[in-house]
Amino acid sequence: MSRGPLMIIGGAEDKLRGRAILKAFVAAAGGPDARIAVIPTASSLGPEIVEVYDALFRREGAGEVVAVRPESREAAGDPELVRRLDEATGVFMTGGNQLKLSATVCGTPVGDAIVAAHERGAVVAGTSAGASIQSSHMVAFGGPGSTPKQRMTQVAAGLGLLDASVIDQHFDQRNRYGRLLMITAQSPQLLGIGVDEDTAAIVETEPGDPEAAEAGEGVEAVEGRQVLRVLGKGAVTIFDPSRIVTNAYEAKRSATILASGVVLHVLPQGSAFDLTSRTLVPRETRVSAEDAAELAEAGNDLRKMARDIAADDVSPTTLRRRKARAARRTETRPAEQSSAEQRSEQA
């Protein structure tokens, strides 16, 4: 069974107008057949946060919405909460304090159930704090700024739904470039992913070929590649530090960190990025029906112009007569050849 999609939302998703991101989540969870588990552990709000998302998801056609809210690691072992996650077709983690969320659910039966839901094909989404926890490493806390500086942020373990990565949210709105650069400079094996508000990075795993392992092919062929697609009003920013040159290992406290050679990708809505090969996926060229009709008409005009040029200024009427005579000659030639062959045989 293939893994379900991940929806990594940068926070402040539209809840009033188009609700494009929330619509996409409910649709991926099964629409009227969706059973959605809301995890509001990161939020400081009470039951009202679940009520808000319950109303939003049901408005988009979800069949069932339940709450899974452990407030301690002990509560995260409750079999009833695990059962709700085991039956869910969609899991949604709200915003709030990501360190609280990580400390409460990671490494517990509830955390394991979230991972299992993803593995069996359920869609797992999270906004703000619920976005950060999906990566293998998570920004625990830290200050803003566009320049990476030593110790400007701290990292904690995430759920690891997206491997070898670190996710930050409210990215452009809260100027979090520096702290994501700091983390990737210190850990160049990680892909840094910054998601703007009202924007989602949707990660899907394409089917692989288990038999490819016997042929000695790569991990991408065996397990399938992961592709990130962007939905929303902002952008997803990716830092690829694979070839970084940095002094992060020796920079003193609060010193500016050298970060040279980092590959930057800024991806607006409609963009796609291959996380496995760390390359941009070329955009598909789409032509609307109206544009297609205009192109067809232009093609007809060009073909007519070519015929006129070939006719050497002969009038269209004369040209049509010439073409008709040529067609008749072509039709009569086989008959004339057949008659000639018959006469030859008789002789």
C-alpha positions as CSV (number, residue, x, y, z in Angstrom):
1,M,0.0,0.0,0.0
2,S,1.4,3.4,-1.0
3,R,1.9,6.2,1.5
4,G,-0.7,8.9,1.8
5,P,0.0,12.6,0.8
6,L,1.4,15.1,3.3
7,M,0.0,18.6,3.4
8,I,2.5,21.0,5.0
9,I,0.7,24.3,5.6
10,G,2.5,27.4,6.5
11,G,-0.2,28.7,8.9
12,A,-3.0,31.2,8.5
13,E,-4.7,29.2,5.8
14,D,-7.8,30.8,4.4
15,K,-10.9,29.8,6.4
16,L,-13.4,32.3,5.1
17,R,-13.4,32.6,1.3
18,G,-12.1,30.1,-1.2
19,R,-10.6,27.7,1.4
20,A,-8.6,26.1,-1.4
21,I,-6.2,24.3,1.0
22,L,-8.9,23.0,3.3
23,K,-11.0,21.9,0.3
24,A,-8.0,19.9,-1.0
25,F,-7.4,18.3,2.4
26,V,-11.0,17.1,2.7
27,A,-11.0,15.8,-0.9
28,A,-7.8,13.9,-0.3
29,A,-9.3,12.4,2.9
30,G,-12.3,11.0,1.0
31,G,-14.9,13.8,0.8
32,P,-18.2,12.5,2.1
33,D,-16.4,9.3,3.2
34,A,-13.7,11.1,5.1
35,R,-13.1,10.3,8.8
36,I,-10.9,13.2,10.0
37,A,-9.0,13.2,13.3
38,V,-8.1,16.7,14.5
39,I,-5.0,16.9,16.8
40,P,-5.1,20.3,18.6
41,T,-2.4,19.5,21.2
42,A,-0.1,22.4,20.1
43,S,-2.9,24.9,20.6
44,S,-3.5,26.9,23.7
45,L,-7.1,27.2,22.9
46,G,-9.8,25.0,24.4
47,P,-12.4,22.9,22.7
48,E,-13.3,25.8,20.4
49,I,-10.3,25.1,18.1
50,V,-11.7,21.6,17.4
51,E,-15.2,23.1,16.9
52,V,-13.8,25.6,14.3
53,Y,-12.1,22.8,12.2
54,D,-15.1,20.5,12.7
55,A,-17.4,23.2,11.2
56,L,-14.9,23.9,8.3
57,F,-14.4,20.3,7.4
58,R,-18.1,19.4,7.5
59,R,-18.8,22.5,5.4
60,E,-16.5,21.0,2.8
61,G,-18.4,17.7,2.9
62,A,-16.4,15.6,5.4
63,G,-18.4,12.8,6.8
64,E,-17.0,12.5,10.3
65,V,-14.6,14.7,12.4
66,V,-13.2,13.5,15.8
67,A,-10.8,15.1,18.3
68,V,-7.5,13.4,19.4
69,R,-6.1,15.7,22.1
70,P,-3.4,14.2,24.4
71,E,-2.1,16.7,26.8
72,S,0.7,14.6,28.2
73,R,2.8,11.6,27.1
74,E,0.8,9.4,29.4
75,A,-2.4,10.5,27.7
76,A,-0.8,9.9,24.3
77,G,-0.9,6.2,25.2
78,D,-4.7,6.1,25.5
79,P,-6.0,3.2,23.3
80,E,-9.1,5.1,22.5
81,L,-7.1,8.0,20.9
82,V,-5.0,5.4,19.0
83,R,-8.2,3.7,17.7
84,R,-9.5,7.0,16.4
85,L,-6.3,7.5,14.4
86,D,-6.3,3.9,13.2
87,E,-9.8,4.5,11.7
88,A,-9.0,8.0,10.2
89,T,-8.6,8.7,6.5
90,G,-7.3,12.1,7.3
91,V,-5.2,13.5,10.2
92,F,-5.0,17.3,10.8
93,M,-2.6,18.9,13.3
94,T,-3.4,22.4,14.3
95,G,-1.0,25.3,15.0
96,G,0.4,26.5,18.3
97,N,3.5,25.5,20.2
98,Q,5.4,22.9,18.1
99,L,7.8,22.0,20.9
100,K,4.8,21.1,23.1
101,L,3.4,19.0,20.2
102,S,6.7,17.2,19.7
103,A,7.3,16.6,23.4
104,T,3.8,15.2,23.8
105,V,3.3,12.9,20.8
106,C,6.7,11.9,19.3
107,G,7.7,8.4,20.4
108,T,4.3,7.6,21.8
109,P,1.5,5.3,20.6
110,V,-0.4,8.4,19.3
111,G,2.7,9.5,17.4
112,D,3.2,6.0,16.0
113,A,-0.4,5.9,15.0
114,I,0.0,9.1,13.0
115,V,3.0,7.6,11.2
116,A,1.0,4.4,10.6
117,A,-1.9,6.4,9.1
118,H,0.5,8.0,6.6
119,E,2.1,4.6,5.8
120,R,-1.3,3.0,5.0
121,G,-2.4,5.8,2.7
122,A,-4.2,8.4,4.9
123,V,-3.6,12.1,4.2
124,V,-1.7,13.8,7.0
125,A,-1.9,17.6,7.2
126,G,-0.7,20.2,9.6
127,T,-0.7,23.9,9.8
128,S,2.0,26.0,11.5
129,A,3.2,23.8,14.4
130,G,1.5,20.9,12.7
131,A,3.6,21.5,9.6
132,S,6.9,21.7,11.4
133,I,6.5,18.4,13.2
134,Q,6.1,16.4,9.9
135,S,9.8,16.6,9.1
136,S,12.6,14.5,10.6
137,H,14.0,17.6,12.3
138,M,11.9,20.4,13.6
139,V,12.5,24.1,14.5
140,A,11.7,24.2,18.3
141,F,11.9,27.9,18.7
142,G,14.1,30.9,17.6
143,G,14.1,34.5,16.5
144,P,13.6,36.1,13.1
145,G,16.2,37.6,10.7
146,S,17.5,37.1,7.2
147,T,21.1,36.5,8.2
148,P,22.1,33.1,9.7
149,K,23.7,33.4,13.1
150,Q,25.1,30.8,15.5
151,R,22.5,29.7,18.1
152,M,19.7,31.8,16.7
153,T,17.4,28.7,16.9
154,Q,17.0,25.3,18.4
155,V,16.1,22.0,16.8
156,A,14.0,19.1,18.1
157,A,12.9,15.7,16.7
158,G,9.9,15.6,14.5
159,L,7.6,12.7,13.4
160,G,9.9,11.9,10.4
161,L,7.0,11.7,7.9
162,L,9.3,13.7,5.6
163,D,12.8,12.3,5.9
164,A,16.1,14.2,5.8
165,S,14.4,17.6,6.0
166,V,13.6,20.5,8.4
167,I,10.4,22.5,7.9
168,D,9.7,26.1,9.0
169,Q,6.4,28.0,8.7
170,H,5.1,31.6,8.5
171,F,8.3,31.7,6.5
172,D,8.3,35.0,4.6
173,Q,5.8,36.8,6.9
174,R,8.0,36.3,9.9
175,N,11.4,36.6,8.2
176,R,12.7,33.1,9.1
177,Y,15.3,32.8,6.3
178,G,18.2,33.1,8.7
179,R,17.2,30.4,11.1
180,L,16.5,27.9,8.4
181,L,19.9,28.7,6.8
182,M,21.5,28.2,10.2
183,I,20.1,24.8,10.6
184,T,21.0,23.6,7.1
185,A,24.5,25.0,7.5
186,Q,24.9,23.0,10.7
187,S,23.3,19.9,9.1
188,P,24.0,19.9,5.3
189,Q,22.3,16.6,4.8
190,L,18.9,18.2,5.6
191,L,16.8,19.9,3.0
192,G,15.4,23.2,4.4
193,I,11.8,23.8,3.5
194,G,10.1,27.2,4.4
195,V,6.4,27.5,3.8
196,D,4.6,30.8,3.6
197,E,1.2,31.5,5.2
198,D,-1.9,30.4,3.3
199,T,0.3,28.1,1.3
200,A,0.7,24.3,1.3
201,A,3.5,22.0,0.2
202,I,1.8,18.8,-0.8
203,V,4.2,15.9,-0.9
204,E,3.2,12.7,-2.7
205,T,5.2,9.5,-3.1
206,E,5.0,8.0,-6.6
207,P,4.7,4.2,-6.8
208,G,8.0,2.4,-6.9
209,D,8.9,-1.0,-8.3
210,P,9.9,-3.6,-5.6
211,E,11.4,-5.9,-8.3
212,A,13.9,-3.1,-9.1
213,A,15.9,-4.1,-6.1
214,E,16.8,-7.4,-7.7
215,A,18.0,-5.5,-10.8
216,G,20.3,-3.4,-8.6
217,E,18.5,-0.1,-9.4
218,G,18.5,2.9,-7.1
219,V,16.3,3.7,-4.1
220,E,14.1,6.0,-6.3
221,A,13.1,3.1,-8.6
222,V,12.5,0.8,-5.7
223,E,10.6,3.1,-3.3
224,G,9.3,5.7,-5.7
225,R,10.3,9.3,-5.8
226,Q,8.7,12.1,-3.6
227,V,7.3,15.1,-5.4
228,L,6.4,18.4,-3.7
229,R,3.7,20.5,-5.3
230,V,2.7,24.0,-4.2
231,L,-0.9,25.2,-3.5
232,G,-1.8,28.6,-2.2
233,K,-1.1,32.3,-2.3
234,G,2.5,32.4,-1.2
235,A,5.6,30.3,-2.0
236,V,7.6,27.4,-0.7
237,T,11.3,28.2,-0.3
238,I,13.8,25.3,-0.4
239,F,17.4,25.5,0.7
240,D,19.6,22.7,-0.7
241,P,22.9,22.8,1.2
242,S,24.4,19.6,-0.4
243,R,27.5,21.6,-1.6
244,I,27.6,24.2,1.1
245,V,30.8,25.8,2.2
246,T,30.4,27.0,5.8
247,N,32.1,27.8,9.0
248,A,29.2,26.7,11.2
249,Y,31.4,24.2,13.0
250,E,33.7,27.0,14.4
251,A,31.5,30.1,14.5
252,K,31.4,31.6,18.0
253,R,28.2,32.4,19.9
254,S,25.9,34.8,17.9
255,A,28.4,35.1,15.1
256,T,27.2,35.4,11.5
257,I,27.6,32.0,9.8
258,L,29.2,31.6,6.4
259,A,26.8,29.9,4.0
260,S,28.1,29.7,0.4
261,G,26.9,27.5,-2.4
262,V,23.4,26.8,-1.1
263,V,21.0,26.2,-3.9
264,L,17.8,28.3,-3.5
265,H,14.4,27.4,-5.0
266,V,11.4,29.7,-4.6
267,L,8.3,27.8,-5.7
268,P,5.0,29.6,-6.3
269,Q,1.6,27.9,-6.8
270,G,1.7,25.3,-9.5
271,S,5.4,24.5,-9.1
272,A,6.6,21.0,-8.5
273,F,9.9,19.8,-7.0
274,D,11.4,16.4,-7.0
275,L,12.6,15.9,-3.4
276,T,14.4,12.6,-4.2
277,S,16.7,14.1,-6.9
278,R,16.4,17.7,-5.5
279,T,15.5,19.1,-8.9
280,L,12.8,21.3,-10.3
281,V,10.1,19.4,-12.2
282,P,9.4,21.2,-15.5
283,R,6.0,22.9,-15.7
284,E,3.4,21.3,-17.9
285,T,2.3,23.5,-20.8
286,R,-1.5,23.8,-20.7
287,V,-3.5,25.5,-23.4
288,S,-7.1,26.6,-22.7
289,A,-9.9,25.7,-25.1
290,E,-10.1,29.4,-26.2
291,D,-6.4,29.6,-26.9
292,A,-6.5,26.3,-28.8
293,A,-9.3,27.6,-31.1
294,E,-7.2,30.7,-31.8
295,L,-4.2,28.6,-32.6
296,A,-6.2,26.4,-34.9
297,E,-7.6,29.4,-36.7
298,A,-4.1,30.9,-37.1
299,G,-2.9,27.6,-38.5
300,N,-5.6,27.6,-41.1
301,D,-4.7,31.1,-42.1
302,L,-1.1,30.2,-42.5
303,R,-1.9,27.2,-44.6
304,K,-4.2,29.3,-46.9
305,M,-1.4,31.9,-47.2
306,A,1.0,29.1,-48.2
307,R,-1.4,27.8,-50.9
308,D,-1.8,31.4,-52.3
309,I,2.0,31.8,-52.5
310,A,2.4,28.4,-54.2
311,A,-0.2,29.4,-56.8
312,D,1.9,32.4,-57.8
313,D,-0.9,34.9,-57.4
314,V,-3.4,32.8,-59.3
315,S,-7.0,33.5,-58.2
316,P,-8.5,31.0,-55.7
317,T,-11.1,30.0,-58.3
318,T,-8.5,29.1,-60.9
319,L,-6.4,27.3,-58.2
320,R,-9.4,25.1,-57.2
321,R,-10.0,24.2,-60.9
322,R,-6.4,23.2,-61.3
323,K,-6.6,21.0,-58.2
324,A,-9.8,19.4,-59.4
325,R,-8.2,18.6,-62.8
326,A,-5.2,17.1,-61.2
327,A,-7.4,14.9,-59.0
328,R,-9.4,13.7,-62.0
329,R,-6.1,12.8,-63.8
330,T,-5.0,10.8,-60.8
331,E,-8.2,8.9,-60.7
332,T,-8.2,8.0,-64.5
333,R,-4.6,6.8,-64.6
334,P,-5.2,3.4,-62.9
335,A,-8.1,2.7,-65.3
336,E,-6.0,3.6,-68.3
337,Q,-3.2,1.4,-67.1
338,S,-5.6,-1.5,-66.6
339,S,-6.9,-1.2,-70.1
340,A,-3.4,-1.1,-71.6
341,E,-2.5,-4.3,-69.7
342,Q,-5.6,-6.1,-71.0
343,R,-4.8,-5.2,-74.6
344,S,-1.3,-6.5,-74.1
345,E,-2.6,-9.8,-72.8
346,Q,-5.0,-10.2,-75.8
347,A,-2.2,-9.5,-78.2
